[in-house]
Amino acid sequence: MNGPLFTDLAGLDDLRQGAQKHDKKALLETAKQFESIFVRQLLKSMREANAVFEKDSPFNSSSMKFYQDMQDQQLALDMSSKGGLGLAEIIAEQLQPDGKHLMPASALGVNRHFAGSADESAKSLALPAKPGIKPAASAVADTAGSDAPAAKADSEQPQAAPTPAPALDFDSPQSFVGSLLPYARQAASALGVSPQVLVAQAALETGWGQKILKGKDGQSSLNLFNIKAGGQWDGDKVTASTLEYDGGKPKRETAQFRAYQNPAQSFSDYVKLLKESPRYQDALKWVKEPARFLQELQGAGYATDPQYAKKILQVLDHPALSKGTP
């Protein structure tokens, strides 16, 4: 047998020593141990559920149950070591000692329903771009077509110099907040909610920008709220594996998500989703109360994670958001 053995106590001691040295490999192996415990509990529950059928079985003996328990322990360890349920990676991210990793909702399970064009709504939130980078309004014009007449410049009126858009920097929670807060303020103004709430939701969805979904070419989707690509979406898409919750039970699924050219489009899409979808109208009644607003979003099915609202509120308490913002 090439896999680990549940009787390998020396291996557990190696994990302990590796954890003391903050070894990331040891952290992942420890997470696999946690996953194997979870799998073993599932197997135990299955055994107990079938116990009534084994009452008169000739195999119903203490020695047989002893060997079954050994088999279940080894099976659970083998499944976790081979990525059976995919929980080990999630646990390892949450146990990172640097405190910077928050697992995005895309991994924990999301259920988005949204129809419409991000290009149309991005016009209201587009920020002027830095030199050499196409501004959001130009991107909209390129993708929406050239049917609309160009605005005529008034040479008699002085033109204000465009304000450069903030450079995207997601190296830390503080830089994540600084990069997205200008967009969040405009989106929050359209919804009536606090901009910090939107940044906190984006932080949870993307792990402070470290887990933004990417295409096969490695290009970032800039999908800050993990909105899925429905049948009416004709823009760019990325495909990602997600962990959805069905009746409180996690299951692995593959889904397509929208891809944007800039953060303005992502925030615009989110605003349009909430304002135009009937399912979120109750949530918009509570925009002045973040806890209730987020709970209503969760209840309306924005995400399948049963702890979604609670996790966003926890992000709101992060120093990057709670102790003053740029």
Salt bridges, closest charged atoms under 4 A:
ASP13 OD1 - ARG16 NH2 2.83
GLU29 OE2 - LYS32 NZ 3.59
ASP69 OD1 - ARG40 NH2 3.33
ASP72 OD1 - ARG47 NH2 3.01
GLU93 OE1 - HIS101 NE2 3.88
GLU93 OE2 - LYS211 NZ 2.84
ASP98 OD1 - HIS101 ND1 3.17
ASP142 OD2 - LYS134 NZ 2.46
GLU205 OE2 - ARG112 NH2 2.43
GLU244 OE2 - LYS228 NZ 2.92
ASP246 OD2 - LYS251 NZ 3.40
GLU253 OE2 - LYS251 NZ 3.41
ASP269 OD2 - ARG258 NH1 3.23
GLU276 OE2 - LYS272 NZ 2.73
ASP282 OD1 - LYS285 NZ 3.32
GLU296 OE2 - ARG292 NE 2.88
ASP305 OD2 - LYS311 NZ 2.84
